[in-house]
């Protein structure tokens, strides 16, 4: 005990920058001397409680030495000491007693972290999974005597597992363990559960926890797991609103963080609205998008079953030396707490199931408390979802938030519609002979996802939710001082109107939505600097041009936004006579669209010079803008013949330039990521037809 007390004092001493490990080396010498002294005493006492106590002390000293070497960046030596400590502990008859047990857990965490930091994540997983197994099977004595230390060790295990799975390119599992780490972190740091001294030494960063919720929510949005994403975002909002109640203090700059959470909540509902559109267009495709990697794959043929992972007590620092087992040849007793073999694939399969959203009806006899304990979220009467995220400390608050937000949506949506799954996987051509003998199984019916509604009324409710949260965040993110955030939010609102037009059948309401988008974005182009906010300037110019083009088509030809792509001949057939007043309105819309396309094109011309080549990421937008700029000029109605000739000549020059660019840069025709082949054919068609039109106009002018 005296040695460990001196060691702790040296460990807490802050060393000068020129000799950063001075006291750590002194502390190491104390531990090494203690190990030699205990070994000397054990040579005289080989049996009995004192011998067991001595061997436990050696194991603990090796653990401390491993931490010392690792802190001093001597990783091979650290691994050697950790490995000796683990082997010694596993051979002890008192390994299930509280103190040795938490030290073993600590050793497994240290080895797992060490291997993961080396890049050996598969090796580190062997230690981390063992740490998880021993915690889940810990004896009652540990739960009572060392509950806090055991829980802290397990929180670190979850954290290291999240990092390891992230490095192994398994984001679903990484997100699950990250969420579990955050849940345990929240419970550990809530008000009244920590002493003032501990809280001052290791403060809880409430704002960092909220930002982690937002980041994790973004991941689940990309996975189309919208209940989980919404749960995380409401957790962040609850923490912003009740941080004093939950954590016992209020951090600074909380208003800005809360505005960020409200903005992100709006984004979640915005993306959910877009996913609902996909589901309405093609339910089966949307189901595939949602299931993604969660769909069970076929087992590889000829692949042998795994033999599991075992522990090896050799390490790189041993070299070619033969290291005798600790405590002689006595075998290690393996059991359910400390298994000899760990099947990592089985553990992953179990965690993969927990990383999914599982939907089912709420059992009538099951109380709400049981649902909360099991990790279920009650989204509405008779409906519940088990999420891969569960914050026990604030679950009830989050659940109430989500129930209020989705109450009207669930009532409008009703019972989720049925979708048919594909036939069984063995119905391919390779199994055609078998399928002839056996009739195919009927497709399994599945219900639409509970977060999805395909009616206009359901979509409108999600639109209102998103608009509500965006509006609240805009109250903080004013244009004066928050240009980037303000513009992004207005762009998202504009895109929501665009999505809602999928359901809109009334031309007047559709035109009102387009006009609303124009009133939102057009003033921004008059106040932001195009040289500072280059990307915003280009995006809004192009979007404004599209809005006015769609308004023109709607007013002139009755075409609803999002209609099929038409050739020039079809467009000529659509040209109808309109009265002079309506024609003037259509011409104004066409001129505005053409002008915004022109501003977009000019943003790619530094010093007024047209570049020889546009990069692949931007070339499609650039060429489309030039193409539509020319097309909108030729759509003017009721203008003089001289004006018609002039705009037709300008359009012809644009079409010829685009075709010449395509001839000089063949990737425009061939690269699928550019996808301009159809538009280039249209341009070729227009360039071929315009000379005859110019001849006709010239003949009219001579009369």
Secondary structure as the mmCIF struct_conf table of DSSP 4:
data_model
#
loop_
_struct_conf.conf_type_id
_struct_conf.id
_struct_conf.beg_label_comp_id
_struct_conf.beg_label_asym_id
_struct_conf.beg_label_seq_id
_struct_conf.end_label_comp_id
_struct_conf.end_label_asym_id
_struct_conf.end_label_seq_id
HELX_RH_AL_P HELX_RH_AL_P1 UNK A 2 UNK A 11
TURN_TY1_P TURN_TY1_P1 UNK A 12 UNK A 12
BEND BEND1 UNK A 13 UNK A 13
HELX_LH_PP_P HELX_LH_PP_P1 UNK A 14 UNK A 16
HELX_RH_3T_P HELX_RH_3T_P1 UNK A 17 UNK A 19
TURN_TY1_P TURN_TY1_P2 UNK A 20 UNK A 21
HELX_RH_AL_P HELX_RH_AL_P2 UNK A 22 UNK A 44
BEND BEND2 UNK A 47 UNK A 48
HELX_RH_AL_P HELX_RH_AL_P3 UNK A 49 UNK A 71
TURN_TY1_P TURN_TY1_P3 UNK A 72 UNK A 73
HELX_RH_AL_P HELX_RH_AL_P4 UNK A 75 UNK A 90
TURN_TY1_P TURN_TY1_P4 UNK A 91 UNK A 91
TURN_TY1_P TURN_TY1_P5 UNK A 93 UNK A 96
BEND BEND3 UNK A 97 UNK A 97
HELX_RH_AL_P HELX_RH_AL_P5 UNK A 98 UNK A 118
TURN_TY1_P TURN_TY1_P6 UNK A 119 UNK A 119
HELX_RH_AL_P HELX_RH_AL_P6 UNK A 121 UNK A 136
TURN_TY1_P TURN_TY1_P7 UNK A 137 UNK A 137
HELX_RH_AL_P HELX_RH_AL_P7 UNK A 140 UNK A 145
BEND BEND4 UNK A 146 UNK A 146
HELX_RH_AL_P HELX_RH_AL_P8 UNK A 147 UNK A 167
TURN_TY1_P TURN_TY1_P8 UNK A 168 UNK A 169
HELX_RH_AL_P HELX_RH_AL_P9 UNK A 171 UNK A 189
BEND BEND5 UNK A 190 UNK A 190
TURN_TY1_P TURN_TY1_P9 UNK A 191 UNK A 192
BEND BEND6 UNK A 193 UNK A 194
HELX_RH_AL_P HELX_RH_AL_P10 UNK A 196 UNK A 201
BEND BEND7 UNK A 202 UNK A 202
HELX_RH_AL_P HELX_RH_AL_P11 UNK A 206 UNK A 222
TURN_TY1_P TURN_TY1_P10 UNK A 223 UNK A 224
HELX_RH_AL_P HELX_RH_AL_P12 UNK A 226 UNK A 247
BEND BEND8 UNK A 248 UNK A 249
BEND BEND9 UNK A 252 UNK A 253
HELX_RH_AL_P HELX_RH_AL_P13 UNK A 254 UNK A 281
HELX_RH_AL_P HELX_RH_AL_P14 UNK A 283 UNK A 291
HELX_RH_3T_P HELX_RH_3T_P2 UNK A 292 UNK A 294
BEND BEND10 UNK A 295 UNK A 295
HELX_LH_PP_P HELX_LH_PP_P2 UNK A 296 UNK A 300
TURN_TY1_P TURN_TY1_P11 UNK A 301 UNK A 302
HELX_LH_PP_P HELX_LH_PP_P3 UNK A 303 UNK A 306
STRN STRN1 UNK A 309 UNK A 310
HELX_RH_3T_P HELX_RH_3T_P3 UNK A 316 UNK A 318
TURN_TY1_P TURN_TY1_P12 UNK A 319 UNK A 320
HELX_LH_PP_P HELX_LH_PP_P4 UNK A 323 UNK A 325
TURN_TY1_P TURN_TY1_P13 UNK A 326 UNK A 329
HELX_LH_PP_P HELX_LH_PP_P5 UNK A 330 UNK A 332
BEND BEND11 UNK A 336 UNK A 338
BEND BEND12 UNK A 340 UNK A 340
STRN STRN2 UNK A 341 UNK A 342
HELX_RH_AL_P HELX_RH_AL_P15 UNK A 344 UNK A 354
TURN_TY1_P TURN_TY1_P14 UNK A 355 UNK A 355
BEND BEND13 UNK A 356 UNK A 356
STRN STRN3 UNK A 358 UNK A 361
HELX_LH_PP_P HELX_LH_PP_P6 UNK A 362 UNK A 363
TURN_TY1_P TURN_TY1_P15 UNK A 364 UNK A 365
BEND BEND14 UNK A 366 UNK A 366
HELX_RH_AL_P HELX_RH_AL_P16 UNK A 368 UNK A 374
TURN_TY1_P TURN_TY1_P16 UNK A 375 UNK A 375
STRN STRN4 UNK A 376 UNK A 380
TURN_TY1_P TURN_TY1_P17 UNK A 381 UNK A 382
STRN STRN5 UNK A 383 UNK A 386
BEND BEND15 UNK A 388 UNK A 388
TURN_TY1_P TURN_TY1_P18 UNK A 392 UNK A 394
HELX_RH_AL_P HELX_RH_AL_P17 UNK A 395 UNK A 413
BEND BEND16 UNK A 415 UNK A 415
HELX_LH_PP_P HELX_LH_PP_P7 UNK A 416 UNK A 417
STRN STRN6 UNK A 418 UNK A 420
HELX_LH_PP_P HELX_LH_PP_P8 UNK A 421 UNK A 424
HELX_RH_3T_P HELX_RH_3T_P4 UNK A 425 UNK A 427
BEND BEND17 UNK A 428 UNK A 428
HELX_RH_3T_P HELX_RH_3T_P5 UNK A 429 UNK A 431
HELX_RH_AL_P HELX_RH_AL_P18 UNK A 432 UNK A 437
BEND BEND18 UNK A 438 UNK A 438
HELX_LH_PP_P HELX_LH_PP_P9 UNK A 439 UNK A 444
STRN STRN7 UNK A 445 UNK A 447
HELX_LH_PP_P HELX_LH_PP_P10 UNK A 448 UNK A 449
TURN_TY1_P TURN_TY1_P19 UNK A 450 UNK A 451
BEND BEND19 UNK A 455 UNK A 455
HELX_RH_AL_P HELX_RH_AL_P19 UNK A 456 UNK A 474
TURN_TY1_P TURN_TY1_P20 UNK A 475 UNK A 476
BEND BEND20 UNK A 477 UNK A 477
TURN_TY1_P TURN_TY1_P21 UNK A 479 UNK A 481
HELX_RH_AL_P HELX_RH_AL_P20 UNK A 483 UNK A 500
TURN_TY1_P TURN_TY1_P22 UNK A 501 UNK A 503
HELX_RH_AL_P HELX_RH_AL_P21 UNK A 507 UNK A 527
BEND BEND21 UNK A 528 UNK A 528
TURN_TY1_P TURN_TY1_P23 UNK A 530 UNK A 532
BEND BEND22 UNK A 533 UNK A 533
HELX_RH_AL_P HELX_RH_AL_P22 UNK A 534 UNK A 557
HELX_LH_PP_P HELX_LH_PP_P11 UNK A 559 UNK A 560
TURN_TY1_P TURN_TY1_P24 UNK A 561 UNK A 562
HELX_LH_PP_P HELX_LH_PP_P12 UNK A 563 UNK A 565
HELX_RH_AL_P HELX_RH_AL_P23 UNK A 568 UNK A 574
HELX_RH_AL_P HELX_RH_AL_P24 UNK A 580 UNK A 602
TURN_TY1_P TURN_TY1_P25 UNK A 603 UNK A 604
HELX_RH_3T_P HELX_RH_3T_P6 UNK A 606 UNK A 608
HELX_LH_PP_P HELX_LH_PP_P13 UNK A 609 UNK A 611
BEND BEND23 UNK A 612 UNK A 612
HELX_RH_AL_P HELX_RH_AL_P25 UNK A 616 UNK A 634
TURN_TY1_P TURN_TY1_P26 UNK A 635 UNK A 635
BEND BEND24 UNK A 638 UNK A 638
HELX_RH_AL_P HELX_RH_AL_P26 UNK A 641 UNK A 664
TURN_TY1_P TURN_TY1_P27 UNK A 666 UNK A 666
HELX_RH_AL_P HELX_RH_AL_P27 UNK A 667 UNK A 670
TURN_TY1_P TURN_TY1_P28 UNK A 672 UNK A 674
HELX_RH_AL_P HELX_RH_AL_P28 UNK A 677 UNK A 702
#
